[in-house]
Structure formats: C-alpha cells, structure tokens
Amino acid sequence: MSSRTLPLLFINLGGEMLYILDQRLRAQNIPADKAKKVMNDIITTMFNKKFLEELFKPQELYSKKALRTVFDRLAHASIMRLNQASMDKLYDLMTMAFKYQVLLCPRPRDLLLVSFNHMDAIKEFVKDTACILAQVDETYRQLIEMYTPLASGEFQLIRQTLLIFFQDMHIRVSIFLKDKVQNSNGRFALPISGPVPHGTQVPSWIRMYSCTGEEMSRLQFNNGGNYTAALCQGSFELFGDRVTKLGTNMYSVCRPVETHMSGTSKHSAQHTKVNLVPNPLAKEELNLLAKLMGGLEVPKAGNADSGFRVNLFATDEEEEEALLSRPDELSYGFINIQATKDQTANAELAKIMGEFGESRESPDLSADASSKGDDLLAMMDGL
C-alpha cells in the first residue's frame, strides 16, 4: 500500500464531483450567480491551505466510510443542499468514474495526467476569481513537487492501492452502459484496441537474445487486438497538452446520468460483513480524519432564502424510491467507536467519535430552505 495515494484520490474524486454538480446545476436552471457561488465555495474549501497540508502528509488511505464523510461535508460547503439519496448517487458516480479512469490508464504514471486534467477543469471553473486561482496553482505546485520525481514502481503501487480501494464497487452507470464499456454486472470491459502506452511498441513479435544481448531470432504472433502506435507523452507541467482524455468532463445537460445497484454476490455480502467488524485501527483513522477535517472551513448559510436543493434524480419520487431501495451493503453508515474510556483524548475528537456512533438520519427536505441539509451537516458542525 502506498502512503502517497490519498492526495490523488481526493483531487480526482473532487474533480468528478464538480463535473457532476456543474451538470446538475445547469440542468435544473439554477441562477448563474448561485451556481457560481456553489462552485467557488466548494473549490475554496477543497483547496484550503490547512486542509491540503494534512492531505499531502504521507498516510494510509482512509476507509470508504471516512472518505465519504469528507465529501459529504465538502458537497455542503455552500448554499446548495443534497438529501441522502442524491448524495449517495453523487458519491457513486464520482467513485465509478475515477475507478474507470484508473483501470484505463495506459501507464501507472498517467494517473498524474488524469489528475492534471481534473485540475485543469477546476482551474477553468474559477478562472475569474484570482484568490481561488492562487489556491489551485499552489496545489499544482505540490502535485508536481511530490509526484513527478517518483519512479514508475511507486506509481504502480499507487495504482494498485487505488484498485484495492475500488475493487468491491460495481455500481452500474448509464453513460458507461450505453457506451458499452461496462457490463450489466457493473464490471468494466477493458478495450483490446487503441494506442499502446508511451515508450512501448505494438505487441506482435517475440525476440530471442543470446547471453551477450545479441538478437538471435524473432517470431511474429497475432496479438488478438487492434493496437496502434503510442501517442506522444502528455505534459506533466503546470500548462500543456495532457494528451489523454481520461479525467476530462464526460457529462452534459442533454445526457442525464443514472446509476443502478448491481446485484451483490454471496462473496460480496460476506466481504461487507467482514468490513463491519470493529477495526482496531479505526480510532487512529479518526484521529487523522479529525485533523484533516479541521481544515475544512465550511461557511454557515447566511440568508435562509438563498439556499436551494439539488436533486440528482429526475423527480423527487425517484429520489425517495432510491433511498428506500438502496441495499444495506451499499449504505455509508458511520464508524461506531466507544471513546468514553479514553480520558486523555482530545475533546474535539471525542465529540466526533460520539457523533460517529450515532445513527445517521436523512435530512427532512420538505421543510423551508433554511433547514435543508441541517441534519446532514449536524454531525460536523462542531469542527
């Protein structure tokens, strides 16, 4: 497992979240000033200096539940509110999109190009706001400084860590199904055509060499695909052509995106049950999570009339039905830890632990705008 995986995971998932929210804000005809405020507020929070300082420290990946908590808070960093079903769908789309990108990366190092594609799009969202642009540019600098010197083996370890994180996620996404890159069971179908990775050749020859390195003979074979020569290498600099389209925006207003729960196998169900067993390292994870989320400065909603709800489903009825029909193994409950015996624990962390142990309730979205999302945010209000 690589200790350098978390920044790439967070930035790429955050980029996908912004793509989806931008599409939904436009689809629901949210006024331009409110939509811009939502995007600016989320990006400002996402690239907060203290938050990034904690994020870029070498550390193990958080659990799915803990990472979901971070994005839950991040999505509600502005006047927009999502109820639980829409937040579930948003997180499903984010994770499946990035999982697809990780699987299709020609080389492990290209994960950085995917990250830069997300960063380039984020920069475009805030191109008219100089103070936020400075935050984004600082994150570029940190990414370049941390990742460009890494060897290929380290990137392979990062990619393996990401694939382990995503391995039990098989949510069907309409765009992927229509493009025939995902099967009906939620698993992706990898292509056997297209350009080979940069620095490699189209597979078709087996070469035999002598002990002195001299080529003795060669044998041609059918590679079973339709591969082409490698494209030029994408730019790993602050500006430049990334070449790969992985990590760019695949959503549009005229192309709605739906998710479907794939049937889980017996093995998957057993695996989920194992994950629900109390983790002896969970308290340490919460300690790191408290530090990480301490940097998330979520502004309080000022004017009650300025808030609005975004629905990731076509109708409110579909949203409610999705909440009721979601399988238990795909719900993101919170970690239950008894912290009362630890008298020396930080008071803030103890509060987080206690609130993590409480059952999560869906916010009542039938109330006026000022109350929308209050229940969802209540868990983290004290940070």
Secondary structure, DSSP 4 states (H G I P E B T S, - for coil): --TT-HHHHHHHHHHHHHHHHHHHHHHTT--HHHHHHHHHHHHHHHT-HHHHHHHTS--PPPPHHHHHHHHHHHHTSSSEE--HHHHHHHHHHHHHHHHHHHHH-SSTTHHHHHHHHHHHHHHHHTTT-HHHHHHHHHHHHHHHHHHTT--HHHHHHHHHHHHHHHTT---EEHHHHHTTSB-TTS-B---SEEEPPTT---S-EEEEE-TTS-EEEEEE---SSEEEPPPPPPP-SSSS-----TTS---BTTB---EEPPPPPHHHHHHHHHHHSPPTTHHHHHHHHHHHHHT--PPPP--GGG-EE--SSSSHHHHHHHHHHS-GGG---------TT-TTS-HHHHHHHHHHHSPP----TTS-GGGTTHHHHHTTTT-
